[in-house]
Amino acid sequence: METRRLLRTFAIGIGTAGLLLSGCSGGGSSPSASATGSAAPDGLTSYYAQKLSWRDCGVEGFECTTMKAPRNYDKPDDGDIDLAVSRKKATGPGKRIGSLLVNPGGPGGSAIGYLQGYAALGYPEPVRARYDMVAIDPRGVARSEPVECLTGKEMDAYTQVDQTPDDEAEVDKLSQAFEKFAAGCEKRSGEILPYVSTDDTARDMDVLRALLGDEKLHYVGASYGTFLGAAYADLFPDRAGRLVLDGGMDPSLKAIDMNRDQTAGFEGAFQSFAADCVKQQDCPLGTTTTADAAAALKKLFQDLDAEPIPTGDDRKLGESLATTGVIAAMYDEAAWPQLREALDGAQRSDGSGLLSLADSYYEREPNGKYANLMFANAAVNCLDLPPAFDGPDAVEKALPDFEKASPVFGRGFAWASLNCAYWPTKATGTAHRTEAKGADPIVVVGTTRDPATPYKWSESLAAQLSSGTLLTYDGDGHTAYGRGSDCIDTAINTYLLEGTPPTDGKKCT
Protein backbone atom coordinates (compact mmCIF):
# COMPACT_ATOMS: atom_id res chain seq x y z
CA MET A 1 0.00 0.00 0.00
CA GLU A 2 1.54 3.31 -1.00
CA THR A 3 2.37 5.64 1.89
CA ARG A 4 -0.35 8.27 1.50
CA ARG A 5 -3.04 5.61 1.02
CA LEU A 6 -1.75 3.87 4.15
CA LEU A 7 -1.93 7.11 6.12
CA ARG A 8 -5.49 7.63 4.96
CA THR A 9 -6.57 4.07 5.60
CA PHE A 10 -5.44 3.87 9.19
CA ALA A 11 -6.35 7.50 9.92
CA ILE A 12 -10.01 6.59 9.42
CA GLY A 13 -9.52 2.91 10.09
CA ILE A 14 -11.26 2.47 13.40
CA GLY A 15 -14.51 3.62 11.94
CA THR A 16 -17.15 2.62 14.42
CA ALA A 17 -15.76 -0.81 15.05
CA GLY A 18 -13.46 -1.74 17.84
CA LEU A 19 -12.73 -5.19 19.10
CA LEU A 20 -13.54 -5.04 22.79
CA LEU A 21 -15.37 -1.81 21.95
CA SER A 22 -18.94 -0.89 21.15
CA GLY A 23 -20.57 0.84 18.23
CA CYS A 24 -21.15 4.58 18.50
CA SER A 25 -23.92 7.13 18.23
CA GLY A 26 -25.31 10.06 20.20
CA GLY A 27 -28.23 12.36 20.75
CA GLY A 28 -29.62 15.64 21.98
CA SER A 29 -30.46 19.12 20.73
CA SER A 30 -29.52 22.73 21.30
CA PRO A 31 -30.52 26.17 20.06
CA SER A 32 -28.57 27.54 17.14
CA ALA A 33 -25.67 29.87 17.79
CA SER A 34 -24.88 33.12 16.06
CA ALA A 35 -21.63 33.67 14.23
CA THR A 36 -20.59 36.52 16.50
CA GLY A 37 -19.45 36.55 20.08
CA SER A 38 -21.87 39.36 20.96
CA ALA A 39 -24.84 37.19 20.03
CA ALA A 40 -23.47 33.91 21.35
CA PRO A 41 -25.71 31.49 23.28
CA ASP A 42 -26.35 32.43 26.88
CA GLY A 43 -23.26 32.11 29.04
CA LEU A 44 -20.93 31.44 26.09
CA THR A 45 -20.04 34.97 24.97
CA SER A 46 -16.46 34.76 26.25
CA TYR A 47 -15.86 31.56 24.29
CA TYR A 48 -17.28 32.90 21.03
CA ALA A 49 -15.34 36.15 21.43
CA GLN A 50 -11.91 34.70 22.33
CA LYS A 51 -8.98 35.45 20.05
CA LEU A 52 -6.95 32.64 18.53
CA SER A 53 -3.18 32.98 18.70
CA TRP A 54 -1.71 31.05 15.78
CA ARG A 55 1.84 29.75 15.92
CA ASP A 56 4.12 27.54 13.87
CA CYS A 57 3.39 23.84 14.42
CA GLY A 58 6.82 22.56 13.62
CA VAL A 59 5.24 20.94 10.56
CA GLU A 60 5.93 22.80 7.35
CA GLY A 61 2.96 24.74 6.04
CA PHE A 62 0.78 24.32 9.14
CA GLU A 63 -0.26 26.65 11.92
CA CYS A 64 -1.51 25.57 15.33
CA THR A 65 -3.46 27.16 18.16
CA THR A 66 -5.48 26.30 21.24
CA MET A 67 -9.07 27.34 21.85
CA LYS A 68 -11.08 27.16 25.04
CA ALA A 69 -14.52 25.65 25.45
CA PRO A 70 -16.62 25.05 28.53
CA ARG A 71 -16.01 21.64 30.02
CA ASN A 72 -19.76 21.41 30.72
CA TYR A 73 -21.98 23.33 28.31
CA ASP A 74 -24.87 23.14 30.76
CA LYS A 75 -22.72 24.86 33.40
CA PRO A 76 -20.17 26.97 31.51
CA ASP A 77 -18.88 28.56 34.73
CA ASP A 78 -17.59 25.19 35.94
CA GLY A 79 -14.29 25.44 34.06
CA ASP A 80 -12.68 25.20 30.64
CA ILE A 81 -11.23 22.57 28.39
CA ASP A 82 -8.35 23.34 26.04
CA LEU A 83 -8.76 22.09 22.48
CA ALA A 84 -5.99 21.82 19.89
CA VAL A 85 -6.56 23.25 16.40
CA SER A 86 -4.42 23.22 13.26
CA ARG A 87 -4.80 24.66 9.79
CA LYS A 88 -3.10 24.97 6.43
CA LYS A 89 -4.16 28.11 4.62
CA ALA A 90 -5.68 28.05 1.16
CA THR A 91 -2.94 27.86 -1.43
CA GLY A 92 -4.74 29.52 -4.35
CA PRO A 93 -5.34 30.23 -7.15
CA GLY A 94 -8.99 31.16 -6.97
CA LYS A 95 -11.06 33.03 -4.44
CA ARG A 96 -10.94 31.58 -0.92
CA ILE A 97 -14.27 30.00 0.02
CA GLY A 98 -13.63 29.68 3.74
CA SER A 99 -12.46 26.99 6.15
CA LEU A 100 -12.99 23.28 5.54
CA LEU A 101 -13.06 21.33 8.79
CA VAL A 102 -12.14 17.64 8.52
CA ASN A 103 -12.62 14.70 10.87
CA PRO A 104 -11.46 11.11 10.19
CA GLY A 105 -13.81 9.33 12.57
CA GLY A 106 -13.12 6.92 15.36
CA PRO A 107 -14.43 8.24 17.64
CA GLY A 108 -10.96 8.89 18.90
CA GLY A 109 -9.11 9.51 15.66
CA SER A 110 -6.84 12.54 15.73
CA ALA A 111 -8.25 15.08 13.29
CA ILE A 112 -5.00 17.03 13.43
CA GLY A 113 -3.01 13.91 12.63
CA TYR A 114 -5.36 13.24 9.71
CA LEU A 115 -5.08 16.84 8.50
CA GLN A 116 -1.31 16.99 8.65
CA GLY A 117 -0.72 13.42 7.46
CA TYR A 118 -3.29 13.23 4.69
CA ALA A 119 -6.13 15.71 4.16
CA ALA A 120 -4.14 18.92 3.68
CA LEU A 121 -1.77 17.05 1.36
CA GLY A 122 -3.97 14.45 -0.29
CA TYR A 123 -7.33 16.15 -0.86
CA PRO A 124 -7.75 17.34 -4.46
CA GLU A 125 -5.64 20.39 -5.25
CA PRO A 126 -8.59 22.61 -6.30
CA VAL A 127 -10.18 22.05 -2.87
CA ARG A 128 -6.97 22.84 -1.01
CA ALA A 129 -6.49 25.89 -3.21
CA ARG A 130 -9.73 27.54 -2.12
CA TYR A 131 -10.21 26.37 1.47
CA ASP A 132 -8.18 26.78 4.60
CA MET A 133 -7.87 23.14 5.66
CA VAL A 134 -8.67 22.96 9.38
CA ALA A 135 -8.87 20.29 12.09
CA ILE A 136 -9.70 20.26 15.77
CA ASP A 137 -8.87 17.27 17.90
CA PRO A 138 -12.17 16.47 19.63
CA ARG A 139 -12.27 16.79 23.40
CA GLY A 140 -10.66 13.76 25.00
CA VAL A 141 -8.66 12.95 21.86
CA ALA A 142 -4.92 13.19 21.15
CA ARG A 143 -3.85 16.82 21.74
CA SER A 144 -7.14 17.92 23.35
CA GLU A 145 -6.93 16.77 26.97
CA PRO A 146 -6.86 13.08 26.01
CA VAL A 147 -8.72 10.40 27.90
CA GLU A 148 -6.22 7.95 29.39
CA CYS A 149 -7.07 4.52 30.75
CA LEU A 150 -4.28 1.91 30.73
CA THR A 151 -0.50 1.81 30.57
CA GLY A 152 1.16 0.30 27.53
CA LYS A 153 1.74 -3.01 29.28
CA GLU A 154 -1.82 -3.06 30.59
CA MET A 155 -3.11 -2.35 27.10
CA ASP A 156 -0.98 -5.17 25.70
CA ALA A 157 -2.64 -7.54 28.13
CA TYR A 158 -6.09 -6.13 27.37
CA THR A 159 -5.77 -6.64 23.63
CA GLN A 160 -4.84 -10.29 24.14
CA VAL A 161 -7.81 -11.25 26.34
CA ASP A 162 -9.88 -14.02 24.76
CA GLN A 163 -12.87 -12.31 23.15
CA THR A 164 -14.67 -15.56 22.31
CA PRO A 165 -14.97 -17.14 25.76
CA ASP A 166 -15.67 -20.86 25.80
CA ASP A 167 -16.59 -21.34 29.45
CA GLU A 168 -17.59 -19.45 32.58
CA ALA A 169 -14.00 -18.85 33.62
CA GLU A 170 -13.19 -17.18 30.31
CA VAL A 171 -16.38 -15.12 30.48
CA ASP A 172 -15.32 -13.92 33.93
CA LYS A 173 -11.85 -13.04 32.65
CA LEU A 174 -13.29 -11.01 29.77
CA SER A 175 -15.72 -9.21 32.08
CA GLN A 176 -12.87 -8.42 34.46
CA ALA A 177 -10.87 -6.99 31.56
CA PHE A 178 -13.73 -4.65 30.70
CA GLU A 179 -14.06 -3.68 34.35
CA LYS A 180 -10.33 -2.96 34.66
CA PHE A 181 -10.40 -0.88 31.48
CA ALA A 182 -13.33 1.19 32.74
CA ALA A 183 -11.78 1.60 36.19
CA GLY A 184 -8.54 2.79 34.60
CA CYS A 185 -10.41 5.40 32.60
CA GLU A 186 -12.23 6.62 35.70
CA LYS A 187 -9.02 6.76 37.73
CA ARG A 188 -6.96 8.63 35.12
CA SER A 189 -9.64 10.70 33.37
CA GLY A 190 -12.74 10.66 35.54
CA GLU A 191 -13.16 14.44 35.51
CA ILE A 192 -13.58 14.59 31.73
CA LEU A 193 -15.50 11.37 31.05
CA PRO A 194 -18.99 12.93 31.41
CA TYR A 195 -18.15 15.67 28.89
CA VAL A 196 -16.81 13.97 25.75
CA SER A 197 -20.07 13.24 23.97
CA THR A 198 -20.61 13.82 20.27
CA ASP A 199 -22.92 16.73 21.04
CA ASP A 200 -20.23 18.36 23.18
CA THR A 201 -17.76 18.12 20.29
CA ALA A 202 -20.35 19.43 17.81
CA ARG A 203 -20.80 22.50 20.02
CA ASP A 204 -17.03 22.95 20.11
CA MET A 205 -17.08 22.94 16.31
CA ASP A 206 -19.51 25.83 16.30
CA VAL A 207 -17.30 27.87 18.61
CA LEU A 208 -14.40 27.20 16.25
CA ARG A 209 -16.51 28.21 13.23
CA ALA A 210 -17.17 31.58 14.81
CA LEU A 211 -13.53 32.08 15.79
CA LEU A 212 -12.44 31.35 12.22
CA GLY A 213 -14.79 34.07 11.02
CA ASP A 214 -17.04 31.76 8.99
CA GLU A 215 -20.79 32.35 8.77
CA LYS A 216 -21.29 28.66 8.00
CA LEU A 217 -19.32 25.50 8.74
CA HIS A 218 -17.98 23.58 5.74
CA TYR A 219 -17.01 20.06 6.68
CA VAL A 220 -15.87 16.64 5.47
CA GLY A 221 -16.38 13.85 7.98
CA ALA A 222 -15.59 10.17 7.46
CA SER A 223 -17.11 7.22 9.33
CA TYR A 224 -17.93 8.39 12.88
CA GLY A 225 -17.16 11.85 11.51
CA THR A 226 -20.47 11.57 9.64
CA PHE A 227 -22.32 11.19 12.91
CA LEU A 228 -20.48 14.21 14.27
CA GLY A 229 -21.30 16.23 11.16
CA ALA A 230 -24.96 15.20 11.27
CA ALA A 231 -25.12 16.12 14.94
CA TYR A 232 -23.71 19.55 14.11
CA ALA A 233 -26.30 20.07 11.39
CA ASP A 234 -29.08 19.03 13.75
CA LEU A 235 -27.86 21.37 16.49
CA PHE A 236 -27.05 24.32 14.22
CA PRO A 237 -28.97 23.88 10.94
CA ASP A 238 -28.65 27.55 10.00
CA ARG A 239 -24.85 27.31 10.40
CA ALA A 240 -24.41 24.10 8.38
CA GLY A 241 -22.73 24.88 5.07
CA ARG A 242 -21.33 22.34 2.63
CA LEU A 243 -21.24 19.08 4.56
CA VAL A 244 -19.87 15.83 3.14
CA LEU A 245 -20.66 12.78 5.30
CA ASP A 246 -18.61 9.89 3.89
CA GLY A 247 -19.41 6.42 5.21
CA GLY A 248 -22.63 7.38 6.94
CA MET A 249 -23.76 6.25 10.35
CA ASP A 250 -27.40 5.80 11.27
CA PRO A 251 -28.15 7.76 14.47
CA SER A 252 -31.57 6.12 14.82
CA LEU A 253 -30.05 2.73 15.73
CA LYS A 254 -29.65 1.34 19.22
CA ALA A 255 -26.22 0.01 20.15
CA ILE A 256 -27.12 -3.66 19.75
CA ASP A 257 -28.56 -3.07 16.28
CA MET A 258 -25.57 -1.01 15.24
CA ASN A 259 -23.14 -3.66 16.44
CA ARG A 260 -25.04 -6.46 14.73
CA ASP A 261 -25.18 -4.52 11.45
CA GLN A 262 -21.47 -3.90 11.66
CA THR A 263 -20.84 -7.58 12.27
CA ALA A 264 -22.65 -8.33 9.02
CA GLY A 265 -20.65 -5.58 7.33
CA PHE A 266 -17.35 -7.17 8.20
CA GLU A 267 -18.67 -10.54 7.09
CA GLY A 268 -19.50 -9.01 3.72
CA ALA A 269 -16.06 -7.46 3.49
CA PHE A 270 -14.46 -10.80 4.30
CA GLN A 271 -16.53 -12.48 1.61
CA SER A 272 -15.18 -9.94 -0.91
CA PHE A 273 -11.63 -10.59 0.29
CA ALA A 274 -12.14 -14.35 0.18
CA ALA A 275 -13.60 -14.24 -3.33
CA ASP A 276 -10.51 -12.37 -4.48
CA CYS A 277 -8.12 -14.50 -2.43
CA VAL A 278 -9.18 -17.87 -3.84
CA LYS A 279 -8.35 -16.58 -7.32
CA GLN A 280 -4.74 -15.93 -6.25
CA GLN A 281 -2.09 -18.61 -6.37
CA ASP A 282 -0.72 -17.41 -3.03
CA CYS A 283 -4.06 -17.50 -1.18
CA PRO A 284 -3.33 -19.06 2.23
CA LEU A 285 -7.02 -19.90 2.67
CA GLY A 286 -7.12 -22.20 -0.36
CA THR A 287 -7.99 -21.71 -4.01
CA THR A 288 -11.44 -23.28 -4.15
CA THR A 289 -14.50 -21.52 -2.68
CA THR A 290 -15.21 -18.64 -0.34
CA ALA A 291 -16.91 -21.11 2.01
CA ASP A 292 -13.68 -23.10 2.22
CA ALA A 293 -11.74 -19.87 2.80
CA ALA A 294 -14.05 -18.93 5.66
CA ALA A 295 -13.66 -22.39 7.18
CA ALA A 296 -9.87 -22.12 6.89
CA LEU A 297 -9.83 -18.72 8.63
CA LYS A 298 -12.11 -19.94 11.38
CA LYS A 299 -9.85 -22.97 11.93
CA LEU A 300 -6.81 -20.68 12.10
CA PHE A 301 -8.53 -18.60 14.78
CA GLN A 302 -9.41 -21.76 16.71
CA ASP A 303 -5.83 -23.01 16.50
CA LEU A 304 -4.51 -19.68 17.74
CA ASP A 305 -7.03 -19.71 20.56
CA ALA A 306 -5.68 -23.07 21.64
CA GLU A 307 -2.01 -22.25 21.11
CA PRO A 308 -0.73 -18.72 20.35
CA ILE A 309 2.29 -18.46 18.06
CA PRO A 310 5.54 -16.42 18.18
CA THR A 311 5.74 -12.97 16.62
CA GLY A 312 9.36 -11.95 17.10
CA ASP A 313 8.02 -9.70 19.86
CA ASP A 314 7.52 -10.46 23.54
CA ARG A 315 3.83 -10.89 22.69
CA LYS A 316 2.41 -13.99 21.10
CA LEU A 317 -0.33 -13.98 18.51
CA GLY A 318 -3.53 -15.49 19.84
CA GLU A 319 -7.02 -15.42 18.43
CA SER A 320 -7.83 -11.90 19.64
CA LEU A 321 -4.86 -10.14 18.06
CA ALA A 322 -5.17 -12.26 14.92
CA THR A 323 -8.81 -11.28 14.53
CA THR A 324 -7.93 -7.62 14.98
CA GLY A 325 -5.26 -7.94 12.30
CA VAL A 326 -7.75 -9.41 9.84
CA ILE A 327 -10.33 -6.75 10.70
CA ALA A 328 -7.78 -4.00 10.08
CA ALA A 329 -7.21 -5.20 6.53
CA MET A 330 -10.94 -5.23 5.76
CA TYR A 331 -11.06 -1.42 5.67
CA ASP A 332 -9.21 -1.09 2.36
CA GLU A 333 -8.82 -3.64 -0.42
CA ALA A 334 -5.33 -2.26 -1.02
CA ALA A 335 -4.36 -4.12 2.17
CA TRP A 336 -5.52 -7.50 0.89
CA PRO A 337 -2.08 -8.59 -0.44
CA GLN A 338 -0.58 -7.69 2.95
CA LEU A 339 -3.26 -9.75 4.67
CA ARG A 340 -2.61 -12.78 2.43
CA GLU A 341 1.06 -12.60 3.34
CA ALA A 342 0.26 -12.22 7.04
CA LEU A 343 -2.13 -15.18 7.02
CA ASP A 344 0.43 -17.30 5.22
CA GLY A 345 2.96 -16.41 7.90
CA ALA A 346 0.53 -17.30 10.68
CA GLN A 347 -0.03 -20.72 9.15
CA ARG A 348 3.74 -21.20 9.32
CA SER A 349 3.78 -20.17 13.00
CA ASP A 350 4.98 -16.63 12.27
CA GLY A 351 2.52 -14.17 13.79
CA SER A 352 4.47 -11.01 12.99
CA GLY A 353 2.38 -9.99 9.97
CA LEU A 354 -0.98 -10.15 11.71
CA LEU A 355 0.50 -8.52 14.80
CA SER A 356 1.71 -5.61 12.68
CA LEU A 357 -1.78 -5.11 11.26
CA ALA A 358 -3.29 -5.29 14.74
CA ASP A 359 -0.79 -2.76 16.08
CA SER A 360 -1.68 -0.36 13.28
CA TYR A 361 -5.34 -0.73 14.16
CA TYR A 362 -4.69 -0.05 17.83
CA GLU A 363 -2.16 2.74 17.07
CA ARG A 364 0.53 1.00 19.08
CA GLU A 365 4.05 2.30 18.58
CA PRO A 366 7.10 -0.01 18.41
CA ASN A 367 8.14 1.17 21.89
CA GLY A 368 4.91 -0.21 23.34
CA LYS A 369 3.14 3.12 23.77
CA TYR A 370 -0.44 3.42 22.55
CA ALA A 371 -2.16 6.49 21.21
CA ASN A 372 -5.35 7.26 23.10
CA LEU A 373 -7.57 6.20 20.19
CA MET A 374 -9.11 3.19 21.96
CA PHE A 375 -9.57 5.06 25.23
CA ALA A 376 -11.39 7.97 23.59
CA ASN A 377 -13.35 5.54 21.43
CA ALA A 378 -14.85 3.81 24.45
CA ALA A 379 -15.40 7.08 26.31
CA VAL A 380 -17.45 8.61 23.50
CA ASN A 381 -19.30 5.43 22.55
CA CYS A 382 -20.36 4.64 26.10
CA LEU A 383 -21.59 8.20 26.63
CA ASP A 384 -23.43 8.49 23.33
CA LEU A 385 -25.62 5.38 23.67
CA PRO A 386 -26.86 3.10 26.44
CA PRO A 387 -24.92 -0.18 26.41
CA ALA A 388 -25.87 -2.92 23.99
CA PHE A 389 -25.89 -5.48 26.81
CA ASP A 390 -26.23 -5.23 30.58
CA GLY A 391 -24.25 -8.38 31.32
CA PRO A 392 -22.88 -11.69 30.01
CA ASP A 393 -26.27 -13.43 30.07
CA ALA A 394 -27.63 -10.93 27.57
CA VAL A 395 -24.66 -11.58 25.28
CA GLU A 396 -25.26 -15.31 25.45
CA LYS A 397 -28.86 -14.83 24.32
CA ALA A 398 -27.77 -12.66 21.39
CA LEU A 399 -24.98 -14.94 20.15
CA PRO A 400 -27.12 -16.82 17.59
CA ASP A 401 -28.10 -13.55 15.87
CA PHE A 402 -24.50 -12.33 15.77
CA GLU A 403 -23.20 -15.66 14.50
CA LYS A 404 -25.87 -15.63 11.82
CA ALA A 405 -24.64 -12.19 10.79
CA SER A 406 -21.07 -13.49 10.63
CA PRO A 407 -20.04 -17.10 11.18
CA VAL A 408 -16.41 -15.93 11.30
CA PHE A 409 -16.58 -12.78 13.43
CA GLY A 410 -19.99 -12.99 15.15
CA ARG A 411 -18.97 -14.32 18.55
CA GLY A 412 -16.15 -11.81 18.94
CA PHE A 413 -18.29 -8.85 17.93
CA ALA A 414 -21.07 -9.89 20.28
CA TRP A 415 -18.78 -10.15 23.30
CA ALA A 416 -17.03 -6.91 22.29
CA SER A 417 -20.37 -5.16 22.65
CA LEU A 418 -20.36 -5.85 26.40
CA ASN A 419 -17.73 -3.25 27.28
CA CYS A 420 -20.06 -0.31 27.99
CA ALA A 421 -21.96 -2.35 30.58
CA TYR A 422 -19.12 -1.57 33.00
CA TRP A 423 -18.64 2.10 32.11
CA PRO A 424 -18.47 4.46 35.14
CA THR A 425 -20.44 7.29 33.46
CA LYS A 426 -24.07 6.89 32.50
CA ALA A 427 -24.91 7.42 28.84
CA THR A 428 -26.39 10.83 28.03
CA GLY A 429 -27.36 10.15 24.40
CA THR A 430 -30.08 8.02 22.89
CA ALA A 431 -30.86 6.61 19.47
CA HIS A 432 -32.80 9.23 17.52
CA ARG A 433 -33.66 10.43 14.05
CA THR A 434 -31.52 13.30 12.78
CA GLU A 435 -33.34 15.65 10.42
CA ALA A 436 -31.44 18.97 10.54
CA LYS A 437 -34.47 20.86 9.27
CA GLY A 438 -33.50 24.05 7.48
CA ALA A 439 -29.91 23.04 6.69
CA ASP A 440 -28.38 23.54 3.26
CA PRO A 441 -28.01 20.41 1.06
CA ILE A 442 -25.92 17.73 2.79
CA VAL A 443 -24.13 15.02 0.78
CA VAL A 444 -24.08 11.53 2.30
CA VAL A 445 -21.68 9.08 0.63
CA GLY A 446 -22.21 5.35 0.98
CA THR A 447 -20.00 2.47 -0.17
CA THR A 448 -21.93 -0.66 -1.05
CA ARG A 449 -19.53 -3.11 0.61
CA ASP A 450 -18.27 -0.91 3.42
CA PRO A 451 -17.49 -3.12 6.45
CA ALA A 452 -17.48 -0.54 9.24
CA THR A 453 -20.38 1.67 8.16
CA PRO A 454 -22.74 -0.59 6.19
CA TYR A 455 -24.30 0.95 3.11
CA LYS A 456 -27.82 0.83 4.52
CA TRP A 457 -26.68 3.27 7.22
CA SER A 458 -25.85 5.86 4.56
CA GLU A 459 -29.21 5.23 2.91
CA SER A 460 -30.95 5.77 6.24
CA LEU A 461 -28.98 8.89 7.17
CA ALA A 462 -29.60 10.52 3.79
CA ALA A 463 -33.31 9.76 4.13
CA GLN A 464 -33.51 11.17 7.65
CA LEU A 465 -31.77 14.46 6.82
CA SER A 466 -34.32 16.89 5.46
CA SER A 467 -31.78 18.15 2.91
CA GLY A 468 -29.80 14.93 2.51
CA THR A 469 -28.70 13.60 -0.87
CA LEU A 470 -27.21 10.13 -1.30
CA LEU A 471 -24.11 9.51 -3.42
CA THR A 472 -23.26 5.82 -3.86
CA TYR A 473 -19.91 4.17 -4.54
CA ASP A 474 -20.31 0.59 -5.75
CA GLY A 475 -17.17 -0.92 -4.34
CA ASP A 476 -15.22 -2.38 -1.45
CA GLY A 477 -13.56 -0.74 1.52
CA HIS A 478 -14.41 1.92 4.07
CA THR A 479 -15.59 5.32 2.73
CA ALA A 480 -15.19 6.58 -0.84
CA TYR A 481 -13.74 10.09 -1.21
CA GLY A 482 -10.13 10.01 -2.36
CA ARG A 483 -10.11 6.22 -2.89
CA GLY A 484 -9.69 6.24 -6.66
CA SER A 485 -13.17 6.85 -8.08
CA ASP A 486 -13.07 9.89 -10.39
CA CYS A 487 -16.88 9.88 -10.36
CA ILE A 488 -17.06 10.19 -6.57
CA ASP A 489 -14.26 12.73 -6.34
CA THR A 490 -15.68 14.92 -9.11
CA ALA A 491 -19.13 14.95 -7.53
CA ILE A 492 -17.76 15.90 -4.10
CA ASN A 493 -15.31 18.46 -5.49
CA THR A 494 -18.09 20.14 -7.45
CA TYR A 495 -20.20 20.34 -4.31
CA LEU A 496 -17.39 21.72 -2.17
CA LEU A 497 -16.25 24.25 -4.78
CA GLU A 498 -19.57 25.32 -6.31
CA GLY A 499 -22.15 24.34 -3.70
CA THR A 500 -24.01 22.12 -6.16
CA PRO A 501 -24.77 18.68 -4.70
CA PRO A 502 -24.93 15.58 -6.87
CA THR A 503 -28.33 14.31 -7.92
CA ASP A 504 -29.86 12.28 -5.13
CA GLY A 505 -29.25 8.59 -5.85
CA LYS A 506 -26.24 9.12 -8.12
CA LYS A 507 -24.14 5.95 -8.40
CA CYS A 508 -20.42 5.67 -9.10
CA THR A 509 -17.87 2.91 -9.54
Protein Blocks (a to p, Z undefined) as FASTA:
>chain_A
ZZklmmmmmmmmnmmacehiacdddedddddddfbfklgcehilmmmmpccddddehigh
iacddddddfblmlmmnoccdddddddddebgajdfbdcdddebjehiafklmmmmmmmm
mgcfklmmmpccdddddehiajlopadfbdfklmmmmmmpcfbdfbfklmmmmmmmmmmm
mmmmmmmmmmmmmmmcfklmmmmmmmmmmmnopabdcdddehjlmmmmmmmmmmmmmlpc
cdddehiadfkbcfklmmmmmmmmmmmmmmmmmmmmmmpmklcnbjfbfklmmmmmmmmm
mmmmmoccdehiabdcdfklmmmmmmmmmmpmklmmmmmmmmmmmmnopaklmmmmmmmm
nopafkopacfklmmmmmmmmmmpccfbfbfklmmmmmmmmmmmomklmmmmmmmmmmmm
mpcbdcfbdcdddfkgoiacddddddfklfklgfklmmmmmmmpmkbccdddddededje
hnlpaklmmmmmmmmmnopacdehiacZZ
